[in-house]
Amino acid sequence: MPRPVIGISTYQDPARWGVWEMPAVLLPAAYPRLVRAAGGLAVLLPPDDAEDAARETVAALDGLVIAGGADVEPARYGAVADPRTGPPARERDAWELALIRAAIDQQVPLLGICRGMQLLNVALGGTLIQHLEDHTGGLGVFGSHAVTPVTGTVYADAVPEAAMVPAYHHQAVDRLGTGLVASAHAPDGTVEALELPDHASLVLGVQWHPEMGRDTRVMAALVRAAGERAASAPRTPDRSIRAPRTPVK
């Protein structure tokens, strides 16, 4: 059986390699490595035209990962920027919010990681805490802390015990978006995972960075859901990009 195709959103930033310095599409290699380790086939999704392109892109996928990165612009959830909030990444915000909405609408399994979880919350009308302490190991260094699952949730089914996780964030979920429930917490009460329990497909967000650890269970839950969808979903015009093409004579 073909591996499920998992799209991963990317950064878009200036970069330098060899003699070149120019805008580039970037993603830490740990993300596709984790997808492969969990049994999926990773493809990268650079920012594109939000809405139409997002719907078409998601239709070609079996599962979607919204990766970590810059702070979400506070205007997206009706707040004024705190002085400690980073500069906005407006193009990426628009693209990833459109991807999230398309995945929910099309029932494509979705995993949000760090910023991705925060964007999922914002997409469904939630808000964010713009700054908190002690969820990193220092500037540019991942910290580690425990997260405890909430019994009866999808996350608890995947990781039933308290687990130490790699973390690097200074923002977090505040008011939950419509339909979302918290499915794990840090010792200080921070929401560390959330999900959409009444949705037909997996919709899960985690505040930490599973790609920086060795535990594949969170990603495996996404890949498993993506595989089940791929096995059951009939081919439609929206998914024809995945069908073999007839040679032109």
C-alpha positions, 0 to 999 in steps of 0.5 A, a space after each residue: 500500500 502506498 505511504 500516505 502523503 503528508 504535506 508540511 507547511 514551510 518558512 519563507 525567509 532570506 537564506 544564504 548558501 554557496 554564493 547565493 543570498 535570496 528569499 528561500 523556502 525553509 523547513 528544519 529537516 527534522 520534520 520530514 524525518 519524523 514523517 518518514 519515521 512514522 510511515 508517511 511520505 513528506 512533501 513541503 508546502 511553501 506559502 501560496 495564494 491563500 484560499 483557492 490554492 490552499 483548497 487545491 493543495 489540501 485536496 491532493 494530500 492525505 494529511 497535513 502538518 502545520 509546522 512551528 515558527 514565528 509568532 502569530 500576528 496578534 491582530 489575527 485574534 483581535 489583540 494588540 501586540 505585546 512588546 515581546 511578540 515577534 515580527 509578523 509573518 503575514 503571508 505565512 499566517 494567511 496561507 497556513 490559516 487557509 490550509 487549516 480551514 481547508 483541511 477541516 472542511 475537507 476532513 483531511 487529518 491535521 496536526 499543528 506543531 507549536 505555532 501550528 497548534 496556536 494557529 489552529 486555535 486562532 482559526 477556530 476563534 481562540 486567543 493566545 497568551 503572548 508571553 510566558 516564561 520557562 518553556 525554552 532551554 534558553 535562546 536557541 536551545 530546546 527545553 524539556 518538561 512533562 506533559 500530562 494527557 487528559 483521559 479520554 482524548 485522542 492524544 491520550 489514546 496515542 500517548 497515555 502516560 505523562 511524557 517529557 517533551 522538547 519545547 521551545 515557545 514563549 506563547 501559548 493558547 489562552 481562550 480555546 477556539 470553538 469546539 476545541 478541547 485541551 488534551 494535555 497540560 504542562 505542570 504550570 497548567 499551560 495547554 500543551 495539546 488540543 483537539 477537535 473531538 466532534 470532527 470526522 477526521 483527526 484534528 490535533 495540535 501539540 505545543 511542543 516539538 515532537 520532531 526534536 525528540 525520538 517519540 514518533 507516536 504523535 506523528 504516527 497518529 496523524 499518519 495512521 489517520 491519513 492512511 485510513 482516509 486514503 484507503 477509504 476516500 474515493 477519487 474525486 476531481 479535487 484529488 485527480 492530481 494524485 491519479 496516474 496521468 494518461 500519456 498524450 498521443 
